[in-house]
Amino acid sequence: MSADTQTSDREFILNLRTVVDAYLAAVDRWEAAFHKHYRMPGCAQRVSTDMAAEQREYDQRRRELEALLPRARRLCLKQDRRDPFSGLVRVSLGRFAPQQRIDPAIGRGERNAVSVCLMELYEASTEFPAADPSQVKEPRPRHQGLLGRVLDFFY
């Protein structure tokens, strides 16, 4: 068994949230550096040495996320949810010069969809403990008359 399948769904979702947050932060740092250093259209095809650290971090975070995507897709299918994670890795960074377009590569709607899906998967993976038969209280007998029903309502 791989380490991926040894963790419970709940632990996996917590780990997935951490990896997704790190990936989104790496994308934001990459874009901030790109907007800081590049002002001419067409400079996005090659990453120069001044952005090497941001590119390495982005590549590492992307590999981490890609490793978790198959199980995330299976969880989405299992819980009958739309898979918003696949679109995260299809991002093309630096496609537009800052003068052409200022919106981020991963928009607010896509980030919100990922966040909502993670929250719903986490809630769906919550396992409730089984009731202990020794702790279950027997229901009190209900009274049949009107006065008995009023008493049952308050007690």
One Martini backbone bead per residue (centre of mass of N, CA, C, O) as a GRO file, in nm:
protein
  155
    1MET     BB    1   0.097   0.036   0.020
    2SER     BB    2   0.052   0.352   0.004
    3ALA     BB    3   0.057   0.655   0.163
    4ASP     BB    4  -0.210   0.757   0.031
    5THR     BB    5  -0.397   0.501   0.146
    6GLN     BB    6  -0.335   0.512   0.467
    7THR     BB    7  -0.508   0.742   0.491
    8SER     BB    8  -0.758   0.910   0.570
    9ASP     BB    9  -0.981   1.117   0.435
   10ARG     BB   10  -0.949   1.345   0.638
   11GLU     BB   11  -0.638   1.367   0.626
   12PHE     BB   12  -0.621   1.412   0.323
   13ILE     BB   13  -0.783   1.678   0.314
   14LEU     BB   14  -0.592   1.837   0.492
   15ASN     BB   15  -0.348   1.799   0.306
   16LEU     BB   16  -0.477   1.919   0.052
   17ARG     BB   17  -0.519   2.201   0.166
   18THR     BB   18  -0.222   2.262   0.212
   19VAL     BB   19  -0.128   2.221  -0.083
   20VAL     BB   20  -0.319   2.426  -0.216
   21ASP     BB   21  -0.225   2.674  -0.058
   22ALA     BB   22   0.073   2.656  -0.151
   23TYR     BB   23   0.014   2.676  -0.453
   24LEU     BB   24  -0.133   2.950  -0.455
   25ALA     BB   25   0.104   3.105  -0.330
   26ALA     BB   26   0.304   3.043  -0.561
   27VAL     BB   27   0.142   3.178  -0.782
   28ASP     BB   28   0.137   3.461  -0.655
   29ARG     BB   29   0.448   3.499  -0.643
   30TRP     BB   30   0.499   3.465  -0.943
   31GLU     BB   31   0.319   3.700  -1.038
   32ALA     BB   32   0.458   3.924  -0.877
   33ALA     BB   33   0.735   3.890  -1.013
   34PHE     BB   34   0.639   3.931  -1.302
   35HIS     BB   35   0.522   4.222  -1.257
   36LYS     BB   36   0.796   4.341  -1.160
   37HIS     BB   37   0.995   4.251  -1.419
   38TYR     BB   38   0.766   4.254  -1.646
   39ARG     BB   39   0.669   4.481  -1.937
   40MET     BB   40   0.677   4.297  -2.185
   41PRO     BB   41   0.554   4.150  -2.432
   42GLY     BB   42   0.665   3.803  -2.452
   43CYS     BB   43   0.828   3.722  -2.170
   44ALA     BB   44   0.688   3.439  -2.076
   45GLN     BB   45   0.850   3.206  -2.223
   46ARG     BB   46   1.088   3.312  -2.040
   47VAL     BB   47   1.279   3.241  -1.755
   48SER     BB   48   1.464   3.409  -1.556
   49THR     BB   49   1.687   3.436  -1.291
   50ASP     BB   50   1.501   3.632  -1.114
   51MET     BB   51   1.269   3.372  -1.119
   52ALA     BB   52   1.379   3.093  -1.018
   53ALA     BB   53   1.259   3.057  -0.734
   54GLU     BB   54   0.959   3.074  -0.816
   55GLN     BB   55   0.969   2.840  -1.020
   56ARG     BB   56   1.059   2.615  -0.826
   57GLU     BB   57   0.823   2.641  -0.631
   58TYR     BB   58   0.600   2.593  -0.832
   59ASP     BB   59   0.692   2.312  -0.931
   60GLN     BB   60   0.677   2.171  -0.655
   61ARG     BB   61   0.377   2.232  -0.588
   62ARG     BB   62   0.265   2.095  -0.840
   63ARG     BB   63   0.368   1.808  -0.781
   64GLU     BB   64   0.217   1.774  -0.515
   65LEU     BB   65  -0.067   1.808  -0.637
   66GLU     BB   66  -0.053   1.585  -0.858
   67ALA     BB   67  -0.025   1.347  -0.650
   68LEU     BB   68  -0.334   1.408  -0.527
   69LEU     BB   69  -0.550   1.403  -0.759
   70PRO     BB   70  -0.664   1.113  -0.782
   71ARG     BB   71  -0.793   1.103  -0.496
   72ALA     BB   72  -0.963   1.359  -0.527
   73ARG     BB   73  -1.137   1.253  -0.757
   74ARG     BB   74  -1.253   1.008  -0.606
   75LEU     BB   75  -1.391   1.173  -0.383
   76CYS     BB   76  -1.576   1.333  -0.567
   77LEU     BB   77  -1.725   1.089  -0.680
   78LYS     BB   78  -1.817   0.965  -0.410
   79GLN     BB   79  -1.965   1.261  -0.328
   80ASP     BB   80  -2.084   1.409  -0.576
   81ARG     BB   81  -1.858   1.606  -0.702
   82ARG     BB   82  -1.697   1.854  -0.835
   83ASP     BB   83  -1.382   1.890  -1.000
   84PRO     BB   84  -1.155   2.165  -0.922
   85PHE     BB   85  -0.843   2.062  -0.936
   86SER     BB   86  -0.762   2.029  -1.240
   87GLY     BB   87  -0.755   2.343  -1.311
   88LEU     BB   88  -0.499   2.429  -1.149
   89VAL     BB   89  -0.277   2.285  -1.352
   90ARG     BB   90  -0.387   2.460  -1.621
   91VAL     BB   91  -0.197   2.688  -1.585
   92SER     BB   92  -0.085   2.999  -1.742
   93LEU     BB   93   0.192   3.160  -1.683
   94GLY     BB   94   0.256   3.466  -1.831
   95ARG     BB   95   0.071   3.519  -2.090
   96PHE     BB   96   0.046   3.812  -1.989
   97ALA     BB   97   0.093   4.125  -1.977
   98PRO     BB   98   0.034   4.374  -1.752
   99GLN     BB   99  -0.104   4.560  -1.975
  100GLN     BB  100  -0.326   4.347  -2.071
  101ARG     BB  101  -0.343   4.194  -1.777
  102ILE     BB  102  -0.445   4.170  -1.412
  103ASP     BB  103  -0.552   3.907  -1.370
  104PRO     BB  104  -0.542   3.614  -1.242
  105ALA     BB  105  -0.490   3.284  -1.318
  106ILE     BB  106  -0.651   3.238  -1.046
  107GLY     BB  107  -0.952   3.287  -0.965
  108ARG     BB  108  -1.198   3.343  -0.737
  109GLY     BB  109  -1.399   3.124  -0.832
  110GLU     BB  110  -1.198   2.886  -0.827
  111ARG     BB  111  -1.113   2.914  -0.532
  112ASN     BB  112  -1.397   2.881  -0.417
  113ALA     BB  113  -1.456   2.598  -0.531
  114VAL     BB  114  -1.226   2.459  -0.378
  115SER     BB  115  -1.311   2.537  -0.092
  116VAL     BB  116  -1.594   2.411  -0.096
  117CYS     BB  117  -1.507   2.123  -0.163
  118LEU     BB  118  -1.328   2.078   0.085
  119MET     BB  119  -1.553   2.125   0.292
  120GLU     BB  120  -1.747   1.902   0.192
  121LEU     BB  121  -1.549   1.664   0.216
  122TYR     BB  122  -1.497   1.695   0.517
  123GLU     BB  123  -1.790   1.657   0.611
  124ALA     BB  124  -1.833   1.375   0.466
  125SER     BB  125  -1.578   1.238   0.636
  126THR     BB  126  -1.725   1.232   0.889
  127GLU     BB  127  -1.701   1.035   1.180
  128PHE     BB  128  -1.920   0.877   1.377
  129PRO     BB  129  -1.972   0.752   1.663
  130ALA     BB  130  -2.076   0.489   1.810
  131ALA     BB  131  -2.315   0.380   2.002
  132ASP     BB  132  -2.340   0.308   2.332
  133PRO     BB  133  -2.549   0.086   2.484
  134SER     BB  134  -2.495   0.181   2.788
  135GLN     BB  135  -2.571   0.504   2.716
  136VAL     BB  136  -2.853   0.446   2.645
  137LYS     BB  137  -3.158   0.585   2.686
  138GLU     BB  138  -3.459   0.536   2.793
  139PRO     BB  139  -3.759   0.611   2.720
  140ARG     BB  140  -4.009   0.771   2.831
  141PRO     BB  141  -4.315   0.748   2.912
  142ARG     BB  142  -4.609   0.838   2.774
  143HIS     BB  143  -4.873   1.033   2.804
  144GLN     BB  144  -5.219   1.051   2.713
  145GLY     BB  145  -5.311   1.293   2.828
  146LEU     BB  146  -5.318   1.630   2.837
  147LEU     BB  147  -5.149   1.670   3.095
  148GLY     BB  148  -4.924   1.472   3.009
  149ARG     BB  149  -4.833   1.628   2.757
  150VAL     BB  150  -4.748   1.883   2.902
  151LEU     BB  151  -4.535   1.746   3.078
  152ASP     BB  152  -4.365   1.628   2.840
  153PHE     BB  153  -4.287   1.901   2.717
  154PHE     BB  154  -4.120   2.005   2.988
  155TYR     BB  155  -3.960   1.700   3.049
   0.00000   0.00000   0.00000
